[in-house]
Amino acid sequence: MRDSEFYDEALTRLHETGPEFEGRLSNHGPMIVEAMVRRGHGDEVEPWLNWYMSRLDSLPASSAGITEANCMDALGDPSRLSDWITYFNHRLDDRPWGDVLSQWWPRLLPGLAASATHSVIRVGHAVQALRAEGPRQVRVEELAQALAYWAAQWLAIPFTPGAPGSMNVAGALAKLPRLADDDEAFPELVSRLDSLDEWPTAMAQLRSAVDAEDARHLLMDIVAEAVLYYGSRTRGDEIMLVHAATAPNAVLRVLPSLPVDQWLASQQAAWIATAAVVTMYDGTIPTSASRPAPVRSADDTFALAVEHKDEHVIKFADTALDVYAWTSNEAVLAATHRAAAEIAPTE
């Protein structure tokens, strides 16, 4: 079986499951199998999926139809998930997937915090797979499910734009405030960002992109610095901090399929999401030791993540290897080793 067939077969199985399970945990199956197949681990998809699917819930039932007339009113309503899936399947039956994506991307982008950024990450993997081998039906259906998840969980991050800043990404990350440690859920933490007096000023520290191509390069810097940032911390929420890197990388993966006039807003939204995750989940203690030199190549680093099995380690490794391809910076591989060491494997 070709690697691409492993992916399509896995999607067929996963589309019978819901996007969340055990409360609000996100179903990473479609994201992880895409990464595994693209990275040459297609023969390991089936055993990984057999292990992972035992945790998942069934797809919820539909309740009422969503139309062009009422769709905006249904944004952010988790109870309408299956209705959204039906809606996007119909739209994608009628129009090319790129047209539907370009229409809905600006509508969904302000709600990038949906499902703790897992929705946009799932969209990023779906779009990447569609670009790789064309619009196979099951892959178009995966885009429908990913967009539906985003629409149903749509959640805006409070932010009032200020004067343009001049800092690079590393400097802007260092200036972010921190929420007090607590056990609140992601949406509740997002709602508390406005309570931080420093939040609007800190958010505006990052320099502004001058044009679309500069926005793409700035987005690449956000992804790279977020990976390195993860590798430099010794305390914090080791799972949630992964999304400071994987969410902007999902946006970056979608850019080539979007009109150029949507790139700048995409970069800005990605920065807001990264900054929010760091503000909410970073433990604020940088490591005093130098980053350890990686003991494995890029390919072996990803194999280490697959062997670990945890979905967050695998998706972080996938993003780190993207950064390594741009930069040849071995510190991003070391950051993946840190993630594998700090995130406990799921039994």
Secondary structure, DSSP 4 states (H G I P E B T S, - for coil): --HHHHHHHHHHHHTTB-SEETTTEE--HHHHHHHHHHTT-GGGHHHHHHHHHTTPPBPPPP-S---TTTGGGGTT-GGGHHHHHHHHHHHHHHS-HHHHHHHHHHHHGGGBTGGGGHHHHHHHHHHHHHHHH---HHHHHHHHHHHHHHHHH-BPPP----S-B-B-HHHHHHT---PPP----HHHHHHHGGG-TTHHHHHTTBBPPSSHHHHHHHHHHHHHHHHHHHHTBSSB-TTGGGHHHHHHHHHHHHGGGS-GGGHHHHHHHHHHHHHHHHHHHB---B-SSPPPPPSS-HHHHHHHHHHH--HHHHHHHHHHHHHHHHH--THHHHHHHHHHHHSPPP-
